[in-house]
Amino acid sequence: MAPGPKVNDNDAVLVTYLDGELKPEVRQELERRLRTDASLRARLAALAEGGQQLRSSFDALLEAAPRARLDAA
C-alpha cells in the first residue's frame, strides 16, 4: 500500500495555534515566524479556511438534527 501524504510538522503546530491551544512561549515563537515567513502565513490561512468549511458543514448538520429527540435520549 502506498503511503499517504506526509504530514508537515508545521501543520500540527498551526492547527494547534488555530485551536488556541499552544503554550504561550510556542505561540510567541510561531507569531514571530509568521511575521517574517510569507509561506507559513499562507499555510495558516489555508488551514484556517479549510477548518471554516468543515465547521460550516457540521453547522448544517446540527441545524437538521432532531434536537428534542436527542435531548430526550
C-alpha positions in Angstrom: 0.0 0.0 0.0 1.4 3.4 -0.9 2.0 5.8 2.0 -0.4 8.7 2.4 0.7 12.4 2.2 3.4 13.3 4.6 2.0 15.5 7.4 4.0 18.7 7.7 5.1 19.2 11.3 4.3 22.9 10.9 0.7 21.9 10.2 0.3 20.3 13.6 1.6 23.5 15.2 -0.6 25.7 13.0 -3.7 23.8 13.8 -3.0 23.9 17.5 -2.5 27.6 17.1 -5.8 28.0 15.3 -7.4 26.0 18.2 -5.9 28.4 20.7 -4.1 25.5 22.5 -0.4 26.4 22.1 1.7 27.1 25.1 2.4 30.8 25.4 6.1 30.5 24.6 5.4 28.4 21.5 2.6 30.8 20.4 5.0 33.7 20.7 7.7 32.0 18.6 5.2 31.0 16.0 3.8 34.5 15.8 7.4 35.8 15.3 7.9 33.3 12.5 4.5 34.3 10.9 5.6 37.9 10.7 8.7 37.0 8.6 7.6 33.9 6.7 5.0 34.5 3.9 4.7 30.8 3.0 3.9 30.0 6.7 1.3 32.7 6.7 -0.2 31.3 3.5 -0.3 27.8 5.0 -2.0 29.2 8.2 -4.6 30.9 6.0 -5.3 27.7 4.0 -5.7 25.6 7.2 -8.0 28.3 8.7 -10.1 28.3 5.5 -10.4 24.5 5.5 -11.4 24.5 9.1 -14.1 27.0 8.5 -15.5 25.0 5.6 -15.6 21.9 7.9 -17.3 23.8 10.7 -19.9 25.1 8.2 -20.7 21.6 7.1 -21.2 20.5 10.7 -23.3 23.5 11.5 -25.7 22.5 8.7 -25.9 19.0 10.2 -26.6 20.4 13.7 -29.4 22.6 12.3 -31.0 19.5 10.8 -30.6 17.3 13.9 -33.7 16.3 15.8 -32.7 18.1 19.0 -35.8 17.4 21.0 -35.4 13.6 20.4 -31.7 13.7 21.1 -32.1 15.7 24.3 -34.8 13.2 25.5 -32.5 10.2 24.9 
